[in-house]
């Protein structure tokens, strides 16, 4: 047992371990009325003309390898955010998500703001500016709140953003903080009505006695306005902090998960949800694990998975039972006795789970590794990739500074052939599933010229350090990449480092 280690218990993972009476399984929360669209909310003037949908996306390109030889060369494209070393807490990025076409990229931060970037049309004159992402809309999604019943402050931090598939000219996304989920509509307006009979152009009403002629109102072109308006608010359904939201493939329902429960919502109904998983024990002293992440299957609307702090993944089928407390499949890898240590329980906790686009595989991220599971094989993963195995000898100090509880996310590329996840020192890792090669890259402002090729980085765990290697003792654990996203159709990636968003492209993109 390492010195000065605090006692370990599942409540260490729990966001709000206050025992509360277990609610009814189908629980209508207090009324949370849907907010009608308000044209002024989050509106921003835009000087350019409205965009049309980009025609002819690049064909999907499989990643031939993750580095070297004829493999992809990753180049710096853009960096968003302030350069200051003194980072405000509110500016720290807490989630990154591409929409289904990849044309829009949304980020949420600890200040409750959502910033949406739009991919510009390709500029054939300036090759280095092809497909750049520029600010499209910025709005305040959540405000800080206070729960007077429990005397708890509710942070405005955005935990997750999920895009809905585009059905019309507008875009819709779900954003959530610890307690409240909101559905936002992002729309464009490039015309304004003129020629009213009863009011002036500035909105002042005219004296009806002065109206002697009848005018027909007309629409006039105007500078493009991007408006963000809240269409639904889903509140009061979670006792603990929400860690996941996932939209179902039927595009009518979605799930939200906290530490002990998973709720199923309908996108049109805000005043009730259905509790489909509840692992809360009758006696909180008997609590042994908590839910860490949950996601719907990309094709089967009846199937979802959720992961736990014990390193297990449970697949549930809503056709078998309305209450999914009993799983259909349990994915768990037996622990290697040779690696057993005081920290085994902590580092086996799964921080993220993602289905592949095909729906055949799922990927899980624990503290030291990424694992790929075949849905048809429960006893062990089909692939295991070590992200930063050299930290195994540093677990005691990582426990002391609480870094061992960091929740790293992971993502697939568009063809499910490469996976990506973050690490410390602003490093991020890519693993090619075909060639079994991997590469470590760094998000740094040192190489911030467009089209600059990223050089692979290597960490020296012990022994004599080579010229291009970095010693594990010199890694900066305050610099970490927790949130990553991969464009669904192209080799474009976005990684968040504290308050900066880095965008990288392959050299031919």
C-alpha positions as CSV (number, residue, x, y, z in Angstrom):
1,X,0.0,0.0,0.0
2,X,1.5,3.3,-1.0
3,X,2.1,5.9,1.7
4,X,-0.5,8.5,2.6
5,X,-3.2,7.0,0.3
6,X,-6.7,7.9,1.1
7,X,-9.3,5.1,1.8
8,X,-10.8,3.9,-1.4
9,X,-14.6,3.3,-1.9
10,X,-17.0,3.5,-4.8
11,X,-18.3,6.9,-3.5
12,X,-15.0,8.3,-4.7
13,X,-16.5,8.1,-8.2
14,X,-20.0,9.2,-7.1
15,X,-20.8,12.8,-7.9
16,X,-23.5,13.3,-5.2
17,X,-23.6,10.4,-2.8
18,X,-26.5,11.8,-0.7
19,X,-29.0,9.0,0.0
20,X,-32.4,9.9,-1.3
21,X,-35.7,8.0,-1.4
22,X,-35.9,5.9,-4.5
23,X,-38.5,7.4,-6.9
24,X,-41.1,5.5,-8.8
25,X,-39.7,3.8,-11.9
26,X,-41.8,6.0,-14.2
27,X,-41.3,9.4,-12.7
28,X,-43.0,12.6,-13.9
29,X,-40.8,15.5,-12.6
30,X,-42.2,18.9,-11.7
31,X,-43.4,20.8,-14.8
32,X,-40.6,21.9,-17.0
33,X,-42.4,23.8,-19.8
34,X,-41.0,23.9,-23.2
35,X,-39.7,27.3,-24.1
36,X,-41.0,28.9,-27.3
37,X,-38.5,30.1,-29.8
38,X,-37.2,33.6,-29.0
39,X,-35.6,35.2,-32.1
40,X,-33.2,37.3,-30.1
41,X,-31.5,34.5,-28.1
42,X,-28.0,33.8,-29.2
43,X,-28.5,35.8,-32.5
44,X,-25.3,36.9,-34.3
45,X,-25.0,39.1,-37.4
46,X,-23.1,37.5,-40.2
47,X,-21.6,39.6,-43.0
48,X,-21.4,36.8,-45.6
49,X,-24.1,35.3,-47.7
50,X,-25.9,32.1,-46.6
51,X,-24.1,28.9,-47.1
52,X,-25.4,26.1,-49.3
53,X,-24.9,22.5,-48.3
54,X,-21.4,21.4,-49.5
55,X,-21.6,19.3,-52.6
56,X,-19.5,16.2,-53.2
57,X,-17.8,15.5,-49.9
58,X,-14.4,13.8,-50.2
59,X,-14.8,10.1,-50.4
60,X,-14.0,8.2,-47.3
61,X,-10.3,7.5,-47.1
62,X,-9.2,4.6,-45.0
63,X,-6.1,5.4,-42.9
64,X,-3.4,3.2,-44.4
65,X,-1.5,3.4,-41.2
66,X,-0.9,5.7,-38.2
67,X,2.5,7.0,-39.1
68,X,5.7,6.6,-41.2
69,X,6.2,5.3,-44.8
70,X,3.3,5.7,-47.1
71,X,1.0,6.4,-44.1
72,X,-1.0,9.5,-43.4
73,X,0.9,12.6,-42.5
74,X,-1.0,14.8,-40.1
75,X,-0.7,18.5,-40.5
76,X,-1.5,21.5,-38.3
77,X,-4.6,23.3,-39.6
78,X,-6.0,25.7,-36.9
79,X,-6.0,26.5,-33.2
80,X,-8.9,28.2,-31.5
81,X,-8.7,30.0,-28.1
82,X,-6.6,32.4,-26.2
83,X,-2.8,32.1,-25.9
84,X,-2.7,33.3,-22.3
85,X,-1.0,31.0,-19.8
86,X,-3.4,32.2,-17.1
87,X,-6.5,30.1,-18.1
88,X,-9.9,31.1,-16.7
89,X,-11.8,28.1,-15.3
90,X,-14.9,29.0,-17.4
91,X,-12.9,28.8,-20.7
92,X,-11.8,25.1,-20.2
93,X,-13.3,23.0,-23.0
94,X,-15.4,20.1,-21.6
95,X,-16.8,18.5,-24.8
96,X,-16.2,18.4,-28.5
97,X,-18.5,16.9,-31.2
98,X,-18.8,16.9,-35.0
99,X,-22.3,16.8,-36.5
100,X,-23.3,14.0,-38.8
101,X,-22.0,15.6,-42.0
102,X,-18.9,17.0,-40.3
103,X,-19.7,20.5,-41.6
104,X,-20.3,21.8,-38.0
105,X,-18.1,21.3,-35.0
106,X,-19.5,22.2,-31.5
107,X,-17.6,22.7,-28.3
108,X,-18.9,23.2,-24.8
109,X,-17.0,24.7,-21.9
110,X,-17.1,25.0,-18.1
111,X,-18.7,28.4,-18.4
112,X,-21.9,26.9,-19.9
113,X,-21.2,28.2,-23.4
114,X,-21.6,26.4,-26.7
115,X,-19.4,27.5,-29.6
116,X,-20.2,26.1,-33.1
117,X,-17.7,26.3,-35.9
118,X,-18.6,25.9,-39.5
119,X,-16.4,24.4,-42.2
120,X,-15.9,27.0,-45.0
121,X,-16.1,26.2,-48.7
122,X,-12.8,25.1,-50.2
123,X,-10.6,27.9,-51.3
124,X,-8.8,26.9,-54.5
125,X,-6.5,29.9,-54.4
126,X,-5.2,29.4,-50.9
127,X,-4.6,25.7,-50.5
128,X,-3.7,26.0,-46.9
129,X,-7.2,27.3,-46.0
130,X,-9.1,24.5,-47.5
131,X,-12.0,23.4,-45.2
132,X,-11.1,25.8,-42.4
133,X,-13.6,26.0,-39.5
134,X,-14.7,29.5,-38.5
135,X,-17.1,30.6,-35.7
136,X,-20.7,30.1,-36.8
137,X,-22.6,30.7,-33.6
138,X,-21.9,31.2,-29.9
139,X,-24.6,31.1,-27.2
140,X,-25.0,30.6,-23.4
141,X,-26.5,27.1,-23.1
142,X,-26.6,26.7,-19.3
143,X,-26.5,29.1,-16.3
144,X,-25.3,28.3,-12.7
145,X,-28.2,27.2,-10.5
146,X,-28.8,26.3,-6.9
147,X,-30.8,23.4,-5.6
148,X,-32.4,24.8,-2.4
149,X,-33.8,21.4,-1.3
150,X,-30.4,19.8,-1.2
151,X,-28.3,23.0,-0.7
152,X,-26.2,22.1,-3.7
153,X,-24.8,24.4,-6.3
154,X,-25.3,23.1,-9.9
155,X,-22.5,24.1,-12.2
156,X,-23.1,25.5,-15.7
157,X,-20.4,23.2,-17.2
158,X,-21.5,21.5,-20.4
159,X,-20.9,17.7,-19.9
160,X,-22.0,16.5,-23.3
161,X,-23.3,17.7,-26.7
162,X,-25.1,15.5,-29.2
163,X,-26.2,16.5,-32.7
164,X,-29.5,15.4,-34.2
165,X,-29.5,14.4,-37.9
166,X,-30.5,17.3,-40.0
167,X,-34.1,17.1,-41.3
168,X,-34.6,20.6,-42.7
169,X,-32.7,23.9,-43.0
170,X,-32.2,24.2,-39.2
171,X,-29.8,22.2,-37.0
172,X,-30.7,20.7,-33.6
173,X,-28.4,19.7,-30.8
174,X,-28.8,18.4,-27.2
175,X,-26.6,19.9,-24.5
176,X,-26.5,18.9,-20.8
177,X,-24.9,20.0,-17.6
178,X,-25.1,18.0,-14.4
179,X,-28.9,18.1,-14.1
180,X,-30.6,19.7,-17.1
181,X,-30.7,18.7,-20.7
182,X,-31.7,21.3,-23.4
183,X,-32.7,20.9,-27.0
184,X,-31.4,23.9,-29.1
185,X,-32.4,24.9,-32.6
186,X,-29.7,26.6,-34.7
187,X,-31.2,28.4,-37.7
188,X,-30.2,31.0,-40.3
189,X,-32.1,34.1,-41.3
190,X,-31.1,36.2,-44.3
191,X,-34.3,38.1,-45.1
192,X,-36.4,40.5,-43.0
193,X,-40.0,41.7,-43.6
194,X,-40.6,45.3,-44.6
195,X,-43.6,47.4,-45.4
196,X,-45.8,47.0,-42.4
197,X,-49.1,48.9,-42.3
198,X,-49.4,49.4,-38.5
199,X,-45.8,49.9,-37.5
200,X,-42.7,51.6,-38.6
201,X,-39.6,49.8,-39.8
202,X,-37.9,50.3,-36.3
203,X,-40.9,48.6,-34.6
204,X,-42.8,51.6,-33.3
205,X,-46.5,51.4,-33.8
206,X,-48.1,54.1,-36.1
207,X,-51.2,56.0,-35.3
208,X,-54.1,54.1,-37.1
209,X,-55.7,57.4,-38.1
210,X,-52.7,58.2,-40.3
211,X,-52.9,55.0,-42.3
212,X,-54.6,56.0,-45.6
213,X,-53.1,53.3,-47.9
214,X,-52.7,49.6,-47.8
215,X,-49.2,48.2,-48.3
216,X,-48.2,44.6,-49.0
217,X,-45.3,43.6,-46.8
218,X,-42.3,42.2,-48.6
219,X,-39.1,40.3,-47.7
220,X,-35.8,42.2,-48.2
221,X,-32.3,40.6,-48.1
222,X,-30.2,41.3,-45.0
223,X,-26.9,40.2,-43.4
224,X,-27.1,36.6,-42.4
225,X,-28.2,36.1,-38.8
226,X,-27.5,32.8,-37.0
227,X,-30.0,32.3,-34.1
228,X,-29.9,29.7,-31.3
229,X,-33.2,29.2,-29.5
230,X,-34.0,26.7,-26.8
231,X,-36.9,24.5,-28.0
232,X,-37.2,21.9,-25.1
233,X,-35.9,21.7,-21.5
234,X,-35.7,18.3,-19.9
235,X,-35.2,18.8,-16.2
236,X,-35.7,17.3,-12.7
237,X,-35.2,13.7,-13.6
238,X,-31.7,13.0,-12.2
239,X,-30.6,12.8,-8.5
240,X,-26.9,12.4,-9.5
241,X,-24.8,14.1,-12.1
242,X,-25.5,13.4,-15.7
243,X,-22.4,11.8,-17.4
244,X,-23.9,10.7,-20.8
245,X,-26.6,11.4,-23.3
246,X,-27.1,9.4,-26.5
247,X,-29.7,9.8,-29.3
248,X,-31.4,6.6,-30.4
249,X,-31.3,5.5,-34.1
250,X,-35.1,6.1,-34.2
251,X,-34.3,9.8,-33.8
252,X,-37.4,10.1,-31.5
253,X,-35.9,9.1,-28.2
254,X,-32.7,9.5,-26.3
255,X,-31.2,8.3,-23.0
256,X,-29.5,10.2,-20.2
257,X,-27.3,8.5,-17.6
258,X,-26.1,9.5,-14.2
259,X,-24.1,7.6,-11.6
260,X,-26.9,5.2,-10.7
261,X,-29.7,5.5,-13.2
262,X,-30.4,5.7,-16.9
263,X,-33.6,7.4,-18.2
264,X,-35.3,7.2,-21.5
265,X,-36.8,10.4,-23.0
266,X,-38.9,11.3,-25.9
267,X,-37.7,14.4,-27.7
268,X,-41.2,15.9,-27.8
269,X,-42.0,15.2,-24.1
270,X,-40.3,17.2,-21.4
271,X,-42.4,16.5,-18.3
272,X,-41.7,12.8,-17.9
273,X,-39.1,10.2,-18.6
274,X,-38.9,6.4,-18.1
275,X,-36.3,4.9,-15.8
276,X,-34.8,1.9,-17.7
277,X,-31.8,1.1,-15.5
278,X,-31.5,1.6,-11.7
279,X,-28.5,0.1,-9.9
280,X,-29.0,2.1,-6.7
281,X,-28.9,-0.3,-3.7
282,X,-31.4,-0.1,-0.9
283,X,-28.6,0.7,1.5
284,X,-26.1,3.1,0.1
285,X,-23.4,1.6,2.3
286,X,-23.6,-1.5,0.0
287,X,-22.8,0.5,-3.1
288,X,-20.0,-1.2,-5.1
289,X,-20.1,0.4,-8.5
290,X,-21.4,3.4,-10.5
291,X,-22.4,4.0,-14.1
292,X,-19.7,5.9,-16.0
293,X,-21.0,6.0,-19.6
294,X,-23.9,4.9,-21.8
295,X,-24.7,4.8,-25.5
296,X,-27.3,3.6,-27.9
297,X,-26.4,1.2,-30.7
298,X,-26.1,3.1,-34.0
299,X,-28.5,0.8,-35.9
300,X,-30.6,-1.2,-33.4
301,X,-33.0,1.1,-31.6
302,X,-33.7,-1.4,-28.9
303,X,-30.1,-2.0,-27.8
304,X,-27.8,0.1,-25.6
305,X,-24.7,-0.4,-23.4
306,X,-23.5,1.1,-20.2
307,X,-20.1,0.9,-18.5
308,X,-19.2,0.8,-14.9
309,X,-16.5,1.8,-12.5
310,X,-15.7,-1.9,-12.1
311,X,-14.5,-2.2,-15.7
312,X,-17.6,-4.1,-16.9
313,X,-19.9,-3.3,-19.9
314,X,-23.5,-4.4,-19.9
315,X,-25.5,-4.6,-23.1
316,X,-29.3,-4.3,-22.6
317,X,-32.2,-5.2,-24.9
318,X,-35.3,-3.1,-24.4
319,X,-37.4,-5.8,-26.2
320,X,-36.7,-8.3,-23.4
321,X,-38.0,-6.1,-20.6
322,X,-39.1,-2.6,-20.0
323,X,-36.8,-2.4,-17.0
324,X,-33.3,-3.3,-18.1
325,X,-31.8,-4.0,-14.7
326,X,-30.9,-7.4,-16.0
327,X,-28.5,-7.2,-18.9
328,X,-28.5,-9.4,-22.0
329,X,-24.7,-9.5,-22.2
330,X,-21.8,-8.8,-19.9
331,X,-18.4,-7.8,-21.3
332,X,-15.6,-8.3,-18.8
333,X,-12.0,-9.2,-19.1
334,X,-10.5,-11.4,-16.3
335,X,-7.8,-9.4,-14.4
336,X,-4.2,-10.4,-14.9
337,X,-3.0,-11.5,-11.4
338,X,0.6,-10.3,-12.2
339,X,-0.7,-6.7,-12.7
340,X,-2.8,-6.7,-9.5
341,X,-2.1,-3.7,-7.3
342,X,-3.7,-1.2,-4.9
343,X,-4.8,0.9,-7.9
344,X,-6.3,-1.9,-10.0
345,X,-9.9,-1.1,-9.2
346,X,-9.4,2.6,-10.0
347,X,-7.6,2.2,-13.3
348,X,-10.0,-0.5,-14.5
349,X,-12.9,2.0,-14.3
350,X,-14.2,2.7,-17.9
351,X,-14.3,6.4,-18.7
352,X,-15.9,6.2,-22.2
353,X,-17.7,3.7,-24.4
354,X,-18.3,4.1,-28.2
355,X,-20.0,1.9,-30.8
356,X,-18.3,1.6,-34.1
357,X,-20.2,3.2,-37.1
358,X,-20.9,-0.4,-38.4
359,X,-22.4,-1.4,-35.0
360,X,-20.3,-4.6,-34.9
361,X,-17.7,-3.5,-32.4
362,X,-17.5,-1.2,-29.4
363,X,-14.5,0.6,-27.9
364,X,-13.9,1.3,-24.2
365,X,-11.3,3.5,-22.6
366,X,-9.9,2.8,-19.1
367,X,-7.1,4.7,-17.5
368,X,-4.2,2.9,-19.3
369,X,-5.7,1.3,-22.4
370,X,-8.2,1.2,-25.2
371,X,-10.1,-2.0,-25.8
372,X,-12.1,-3.1,-28.9
373,X,-14.9,-5.6,-28.2
374,X,-16.8,-7.8,-30.7
375,X,-20.5,-7.7,-29.7
376,X,-20.5,-11.5,-30.3
377,X,-17.7,-12.2,-27.8
378,X,-18.1,-11.3,-24.2
379,X,-15.2,-13.0,-22.4
380,X,-12.4,-10.8,-23.7
381,X,-11.7,-7.9,-26.1
382,X,-10.5,-8.7,-29.6
383,X,-8.0,-5.9,-29.5
384,X,-6.2,-4.1,-26.7
385,X,-4.0,-1.0,-27.2
386,X,-1.8,0.4,-24.4
387,X,-2.1,4.2,-24.4
388,X,0.5,5.2,-21.8
389,X,1.7,2.0,-20.1
390,X,4.8,3.9,-18.9
391,X,2.5,5.5,-16.2
392,X,2.0,2.3,-14.4
393,X,5.0,3.0,-12.3
394,X,3.7,6.5,-11.5
395,X,0.3,5.5,-10.2
396,X,1.0,6.5,-6.6
397,X,1.9,10.1,-7.5
398,X,-1.0,10.2,-10.0
399,X,-3.3,9.1,-7.1
400,X,-1.9,11.8,-4.9
401,X,-2.6,14.6,-7.4
402,X,-6.0,13.1,-8.4
403,X,-5.0,12.7,-12.0
404,X,-5.8,9.0,-11.7
405,X,-9.4,9.9,-11.8
406,X,-9.2,11.8,-15.1
407,X,-11.8,10.6,-17.6
408,X,-10.3,10.3,-21.1
409,X,-12.6,9.9,-24.1
410,X,-12.0,8.0,-27.3
411,X,-13.3,8.1,-30.9
412,X,-13.4,6.1,-34.2
413,X,-12.5,7.4,-37.6
414,X,-15.2,7.3,-40.3
415,X,-14.3,3.8,-41.6
416,X,-13.7,2.3,-38.1
417,X,-10.1,1.4,-39.1
418,X,-8.4,3.8,-36.7
419,X,-9.1,4.8,-33.1
420,X,-7.9,7.9,-31.2
421,X,-7.7,8.9,-27.6
422,X,-5.8,11.5,-25.5
423,X,-3.0,11.4,-22.9
424,X,-0.9,13.8,-20.8
425,X,1.6,16.4,-21.9
426,X,-0.9,17.4,-24.6
427,X,-0.2,14.1,-26.4
428,X,-2.8,12.1,-28.3
429,X,-2.6,8.6,-29.6
430,X,-3.8,6.8,-32.8
431,X,-4.0,3.1,-33.3
432,X,-4.4,1.5,-36.7
433,X,-6.5,-1.6,-36.4
434,X,-5.3,-3.1,-39.8
435,X,-1.5,-2.6,-39.5
436,X,-1.4,-2.7,-35.7
437,X,0.8,0.4,-35.8
438,X,0.4,3.3,-33.4
439,X,1.6,6.9,-33.2
440,X,1.9,9.6,-30.6
441,X,1.3,13.2,-31.7
442,X,1.4,16.5,-29.7
443,X,-1.0,19.4,-29.8
444,X,1.3,22.4,-29.4
445,X,1.5,26.0,-30.5
446,X,5.2,25.5,-31.4
447,X,4.3,24.1,-34.8
448,X,1.3,26.3,-35.5
449,X,2.1,27.2,-39.1
450,X,-0.6,25.8,-41.5
451,X,0.4,22.6,-43.3
452,X,3.2,21.9,-40.8
453,X,3.6,18.1,-40.5
454,X,3.4,16.8,-37.0
455,X,6.4,14.9,-35.8
456,X,5.8,11.6,-33.9
457,X,6.7,11.8,-30.2
458,X,8.1,9.1,-28.1
459,X,8.3,8.7,-24.3
460,X,11.2,7.0,-22.6
461,X,10.0,5.0,-19.7
462,X,13.4,4.1,-18.3
463,X,17.1,3.7,-19.1
464,X,19.1,6.0,-21.4
465,X,17.0,8.6,-23.2
466,X,17.5,9.1,-27.0
467,X,17.7,12.5,-28.6
468,X,14.0,12.7,-29.7
469,X,12.5,11.0,-26.7
470,X,10.9,12.6,-23.7
471,X,11.4,11.3,-20.2
472,X,8.4,10.1,-18.3
473,X,9.5,12.2,-15.4
474,X,9.3,15.4,-17.4
475,X,5.7,14.9,-18.6
476,X,3.3,17.7,-17.6
477,X,0.2,16.2,-16.0
478,X,-1.6,19.5,-16.0
479,X,-1.6,19.4,-19.8
480,X,-4.0,16.7,-20.8
481,X,-6.2,15.8,-23.8
482,X,-9.5,14.4,-22.5
483,X,-11.8,15.3,-25.4
484,X,-11.3,14.3,-29.0
485,X,-13.5,14.1,-32.1
486,X,-13.0,12.7,-35.7
487,X,-14.7,14.0,-38.8
488,X,-17.2,11.4,-39.9
489,X,-16.2,11.5,-43.6
490,X,-12.7,13.0,-43.8
491,X,-9.3,12.8,-42.1
492,X,-9.9,15.9,-39.9
493,X,-9.6,15.6,-36.2
494,X,-10.3,18.1,-33.3
495,X,-8.6,17.8,-29.9
496,X,-9.2,20.0,-26.9
497,X,-6.3,21.0,-24.7
498,X,-7.6,23.0,-21.6
499,X,-8.9,26.2,-23.3
500,X,-7.7,25.6,-26.8
501,X,-9.2,23.6,-29.7
502,X,-6.7,22.2,-32.2
503,X,-7.8,21.0,-35.6
504,X,-5.5,18.8,-37.7
505,X,-5.9,17.4,-41.3
506,X,-4.1,14.9,-43.4
507,X,-1.6,16.4,-45.8
508,X,-3.7,15.7,-48.9
509,X,-6.9,17.1,-47.3
